[in-house]
């Protein structure tokens, strides 16, 4: 079994690469009451590795909802599709902000499946986005 520990250097690199934002919902750790996690895109239990190209920064909400999942159902087509992979997919290819930037819109099957599975528009996130828009702090520049 691969080593399950992620080094402090890897953690720092992942945080820097993500610019302190969850790579799924784009929440900013600096405004979160909880620390963000370095998560395995492909879990170790599914033969994922600790390599930087398999690690992403995730808020606790996204990390908990993703868990060991690598696929989800597109709510439009009802087809199982891969979950959004921040190392292999560009966020802007699969998601867009609503006009008021408080909601994440899934623009592709992968995006729609991620919005649904990870609940990227959880009430707490939408409320925080609304406040941060008013303060000029949202959406983040990533």
Backbone bond lengths (Angstrom), bond angles and torsions (degrees), N, CA, C in turn:
res aa  C-N    CA-C-N  psi(-1)  N-CA   C-N-CA  omega(-1)  CA-C   N-CA-C  phi
1 X - - - 1.452 - - 1.520 109.06 -
2 X 1.351 118.27 138.88 1.454 120.29 -179.17 1.528 111.65 -65.77
3 X 1.311 115.16 156.57 1.460 121.45 176.71 1.523 108.63 -59.47
4 X 1.344 117.75 130.78 1.459 120.97 -175.25 1.526 113.24 -91.29
5 X 1.302 117.57 -10.58 1.462 120.47 -178.94 1.533 111.26 -84.41
6 X 1.311 113.36 138.97 1.458 120.31 174.64 1.520 106.10 -103.46
7 X 1.314 117.46 130.54 1.460 120.74 -176.17 1.529 111.21 -70.97
8 X 1.317 115.73 159.72 1.471 119.91 177.60 1.526 110.60 -64.19
9 X 1.321 117.53 -32.34 1.472 120.42 177.17 1.531 110.09 -66.47
10 X 1.328 116.70 -40.61 1.471 119.61 177.24 1.524 110.35 -64.42
11 X 1.330 117.24 -43.75 1.463 121.07 178.66 1.524 110.46 -58.00
12 X 1.312 116.38 -45.79 1.469 120.37 -179.99 1.524 110.89 -62.55
13 X 1.306 116.95 -42.01 1.473 120.94 179.81 1.527 111.35 -64.89
14 X 1.330 117.75 -42.61 1.466 121.81 179.06 1.525 110.01 -63.37
15 X 1.335 117.03 -45.20 1.468 121.40 179.39 1.526 110.53 -61.12
16 X 1.321 116.27 -45.15 1.469 121.48 179.67 1.527 110.90 -62.88
17 X 1.311 117.01 -46.39 1.464 122.23 -178.89 1.530 110.49 -60.92
18 X 1.341 117.04 -38.39 1.466 122.16 -178.25 1.530 112.46 -83.81
19 X 1.315 116.45 -4.16 1.467 122.00 -178.10 1.530 111.77 55.14
20 X 1.329 115.18 35.93 1.457 120.73 176.26 1.520 115.04 72.42
21 X 1.327 116.66 15.94 1.473 120.90 -178.95 1.523 110.91 -114.21
22 X 1.328 115.80 145.50 1.451 120.25 171.00 1.523 107.21 -59.58
23 X 1.309 116.95 131.38 1.464 119.82 -175.53 1.520 112.79 -80.09
24 X 1.325 116.85 0.89 1.462 121.64 176.87 1.533 110.64 -105.85
25 X 1.330 117.82 -59.84 1.474 121.19 -176.37 1.527 113.23 -96.94
26 X 1.317 117.94 -5.48 1.466 125.79 -179.11 1.525 113.88 63.94
27 X 1.335 117.71 19.12 1.466 119.93 172.17 1.522 108.52 -62.32
28 X 1.315 115.01 148.87 1.459 120.68 -179.54 1.529 109.71 -99.56
29 X 1.324 115.90 125.75 1.462 119.28 -177.33 1.519 111.37 -58.69
30 X 1.304 118.41 -33.13 1.465 120.07 -176.81 1.526 112.55 -63.50
31 X 1.339 118.20 -16.68 1.458 121.56 177.52 1.533 112.10 -108.46
32 X 1.313 117.35 9.48 1.466 121.62 -176.73 1.521 110.77 -100.71
33 X 1.333 117.49 140.44 1.461 118.98 175.32 1.531 112.23 -73.98
34 X 1.330 116.79 -15.58 1.462 121.62 -178.24 1.517 111.07 -114.45
35 X 1.319 115.82 145.74 1.465 120.17 174.43 1.521 109.48 -66.28
36 X 1.317 116.20 151.15 1.460 121.16 176.19 1.527 108.68 -87.71
37 X 1.319 115.04 159.38 1.464 121.51 -178.41 1.520 110.07 -111.58
38 X 1.312 115.49 149.35 1.455 120.71 167.36 1.513 105.23 -89.53
39 X 1.321 115.70 116.13 1.463 119.90 -174.65 1.516 110.93 -113.49
40 X 1.323 113.43 156.17 1.463 120.74 177.34 1.526 108.25 -88.11
41 X 1.310 117.64 121.11 1.460 121.83 178.94 1.527 108.71 -61.86
42 X 1.311 116.24 -51.87 1.466 121.40 169.05 1.526 104.67 -101.22
43 X 1.317 117.37 113.62 1.468 120.40 -174.92 1.531 112.85 -59.97
44 X 1.319 114.96 153.64 1.463 119.70 176.50 1.525 110.57 -56.85
45 X 1.334 116.39 -34.13 1.467 120.48 -179.84 1.529 113.02 -66.96
46 X 1.337 116.27 -14.76 1.472 120.96 177.40 1.530 110.39 -113.85
47 X 1.316 114.44 29.12 1.468 122.71 176.32 1.525 113.67 72.92
48 X 1.344 116.78 22.13 1.461 120.69 173.40 1.522 109.45 -73.42
49 X 1.315 116.11 167.01 1.463 121.31 -176.94 1.520 110.37 -124.47
50 X 1.332 115.13 170.37 1.463 121.34 176.18 1.528 112.31 -85.69
51 X 1.294 117.70 12.40 1.467 121.23 -179.38 1.524 109.95 -66.59
52 X 1.324 116.20 147.82 1.466 120.72 -179.54 1.518 113.00 -55.19
53 X 1.338 117.81 -31.37 1.463 119.23 -179.34 1.527 112.39 -77.56
54 X 1.336 117.81 3.24 1.458 121.87 174.68 1.530 111.75 -119.68
55 X 1.313 116.97 11.24 1.462 121.15 -177.65 1.520 110.59 -116.22
56 X 1.329 115.60 141.85 1.460 121.71 178.66 1.522 108.95 -140.59
57 X 1.319 116.19 152.51 1.456 122.03 174.46 1.519 107.79 -86.80
58 X 1.322 116.82 129.24 1.461 120.71 -177.28 1.525 110.62 -137.53
59 X 1.329 115.46 138.70 1.463 119.66 171.90 1.531 107.69 -67.99
60 X 1.310 116.32 163.92 1.463 119.52 -177.87 1.525 111.83 -61.49
61 X 1.338 117.50 -38.20 1.458 120.20 180.00 1.513 112.61 -62.23
62 X 1.318 117.18 -48.00 1.468 120.45 179.41 1.522 111.01 -68.40
63 X 1.327 116.79 -42.41 1.457 120.69 -179.55 1.532 110.69 -61.24
64 X 1.312 116.91 -44.15 1.467 120.05 -179.36 1.527 111.69 -66.90
65 X 1.318 117.77 -37.70 1.463 120.25 -178.81 1.527 112.11 -76.40
66 X 1.327 116.49 -31.09 1.462 119.50 178.35 1.520 109.67 -72.84
67 X 1.328 116.20 -43.98 1.457 123.89 179.24 1.524 109.66 49.41
68 X 1.305 120.51 -117.17 1.460 122.18 179.52 1.529 111.56 -107.20
69 X 1.319 116.64 13.30 1.465 120.22 -177.88 1.524 111.47 -75.79
70 X 1.306 115.65 140.85 1.463 122.29 174.07 1.527 110.78 -123.91
71 X 1.329 115.95 -2.51 1.461 121.93 179.16 1.524 108.75 -139.88
72 X 1.334 115.72 159.32 1.461 121.44 175.89 1.523 108.19 -156.05
73 X 1.300 115.62 169.17 1.460 121.40 -178.41 1.525 110.03 -90.91
74 X 1.326 116.14 129.43 1.463 121.77 171.45 1.532 106.37 -71.03
75 X 1.336 118.54 119.51 1.467 119.65 -176.05 1.533 113.86 -66.88
76 X 1.320 118.69 -16.40 1.460 121.04 179.08 1.523 111.05 -84.45
77 X 1.328 117.16 -53.26 1.470 121.04 -176.05 1.527 113.37 -89.85
78 X 1.327 116.74 -15.81 1.471 123.29 -175.13 1.531 112.35 64.71
79 X 1.316 117.09 20.52 1.460 123.24 178.37 1.530 108.79 -95.70
80 X 1.322 116.66 140.70 1.462 121.61 175.10 1.529 107.97 -76.00
81 X 1.322 115.61 126.79 1.468 121.71 -178.52 1.529 108.81 -129.72
82 X 1.326 117.12 161.90 1.468 118.96 175.22 1.530 110.24 -63.57
83 X 1.319 116.26 144.94 1.458 119.58 172.59 1.529 108.98 -70.37
84 X 1.305 115.64 154.24 1.458 121.10 176.44 1.522 109.43 -52.61
85 X 1.319 116.18 132.23 1.463 123.86 -179.41 1.521 107.60 -118.51
86 X 1.333 117.89 106.39 1.463 120.13 -175.97 1.526 115.39 -63.03
87 X 1.324 118.26 -13.43 1.466 119.61 176.90 1.524 111.17 -89.57
88 X 1.305 118.22 -27.60 1.462 121.17 -174.75 1.529 113.43 -111.28
89 X 1.330 117.12 -14.78 1.460 121.77 -179.61 1.519 109.75 -119.58
90 X 1.325 116.69 144.86 1.469 120.72 173.23 1.519 108.50 -89.44
91 X 1.327 116.09 132.11 1.462 121.63 -177.98 1.531 110.54 -53.73
92 X 1.315 116.89 -46.59 1.473 121.08 -175.87 1.528 113.85 -69.15
93 X 1.316 117.57 -13.93 1.472 120.08 175.10 1.529 111.53 -79.53
94 X 1.322 117.07 -20.70 1.462 120.95 -173.73 1.526 114.35 -117.76
95 X 1.329 116.08 -16.71 1.464 120.35 -175.85 1.521 110.26 -135.48
96 X 1.318 114.61 157.94 1.464 121.88 171.89 1.527 106.60 -144.50
97 X 1.319 115.68 159.61 1.458 120.73 174.93 1.521 109.18 -88.50
98 X 1.316 116.51 145.95 1.461 120.97 170.99 1.528 107.82 -63.35
99 X 1.312 117.12 167.13 1.472 120.55 -177.82 1.521 112.72 -54.20
100 X 1.326 117.62 -36.83 1.472 120.02 179.83 1.532 112.56 -91.33
101 X 1.321 117.85 5.08 1.471 127.13 178.17 1.530 114.06 59.72
102 X 1.317 117.89 23.75 1.462 118.79 177.40 1.524 112.48 -99.37
103 X 1.334 117.29 -15.69 1.461 121.24 -179.65 1.518 111.11 -119.65
104 X 1.326 115.81 142.46 1.460 121.14 172.97 1.525 106.81 -94.60
105 X 1.323 115.79 127.36 1.457 122.14 -179.94 1.520 108.76 -104.71
106 X 1.316 117.27 128.03 1.464 121.30 174.90 1.514 109.30 -79.51
107 X 1.320 117.79 122.52 1.460 122.43 -174.85 1.526 113.03 -101.50
108 X 1.314 117.24 -10.21 1.464 122.96 -178.43 1.530 107.44 -136.88
109 X 1.328 118.05 169.95 1.468 118.51 174.97 1.535 112.43 -55.30
110 X 1.323 117.15 -41.54 1.475 120.45 178.51 1.520 110.45 -63.55
111 X 1.321 117.06 -44.51 1.464 120.98 179.24 1.519 112.25 -64.37
112 X 1.327 116.92 -45.93 1.468 120.16 179.80 1.526 111.26 -63.03
113 X 1.330 116.64 -41.59 1.468 120.41 179.18 1.529 110.46 -62.80
114 X 1.319 117.41 -40.65 1.469 120.96 179.78 1.524 111.12 -67.91
115 X 1.330 117.35 -42.94 1.465 120.07 177.96 1.520 109.81 -56.44
116 X 1.313 116.09 -44.30 1.473 121.39 -178.47 1.529 111.49 -71.21
117 X 1.321 118.08 -53.05 1.471 122.48 -174.22 1.522 111.88 -64.83
118 X 1.332 116.50 -44.42 1.461 120.70 -176.21 1.528 112.27 -91.16
119 X 1.333 115.95 -3.14 1.467 121.84 -178.18 1.530 110.16 49.85
120 X 1.332 114.70 58.30 1.463 121.11 -175.21 1.523 113.51 -66.62
121 X 1.331 116.92 -9.25 1.465 120.87 176.17 1.527 110.97 -116.88
122 X 1.341 115.87 41.54 1.458 121.20 175.92 1.524 108.96 -57.66
123 X 1.321 116.86 146.52 1.469 121.37 -175.96 1.530 112.54 -52.54
124 X 1.323 117.13 -43.66 1.465 120.27 179.90 1.515 112.61 -62.18
125 X 1.340 116.76 -39.36 1.467 120.38 178.31 1.518 111.49 -66.99
126 X 1.322 116.15 -43.39 1.467 120.08 -179.78 1.533 110.06 -63.28
127 X 1.324 117.02 -42.48 1.472 120.37 177.69 1.526 111.09 -62.61
128 X 1.336 116.69 -43.96 1.463 120.19 178.64 1.523 110.55 -64.07
129 X 1.317 117.95 -43.04 1.469 120.67 178.48 1.524 110.45 -59.01
130 X 1.331 116.73 -42.65 1.466 121.02 -179.53 1.530 110.30 -59.35
131 X 1.319 116.71 -45.58 1.467 121.23 178.89 1.521 110.55 -64.68
132 X 1.334 116.66 -44.16 1.470 120.04 -178.24 1.526 112.14 -68.19
133 X 1.336 118.30 -32.83 1.475 120.69 174.62 1.524 108.03 -59.63
134 X 1.326 116.92 -47.19 1.468 121.37 179.72 1.519 113.10 -60.60
135 X 1.339 115.92 -30.57 1.475 120.84 -179.72 1.536 111.79 -90.26
136 X 1.340 116.50 0.32 1.462 119.66 -179.37 1.526 114.13 74.49
137 X 1.318 117.02 22.18 1.468 121.86 -176.41 1.520 113.97 -110.60
138 X 1.338 117.78 5.37 1.471 121.97 -178.52 1.511 108.68 -143.14
139 X 1.334 118.40 143.04 1.462 127.21 0.28 1.522 111.65 -77.14
140 X 1.330 115.52 155.65 1.466 118.90 -179.53 1.533 110.70 -70.21
141 X 1.301 115.31 154.52 1.465 121.25 174.22 1.506 106.36 -91.92
142 X 1.336 115.77 110.65 1.480 120.13 -179.57 1.496 110.85 -121.07
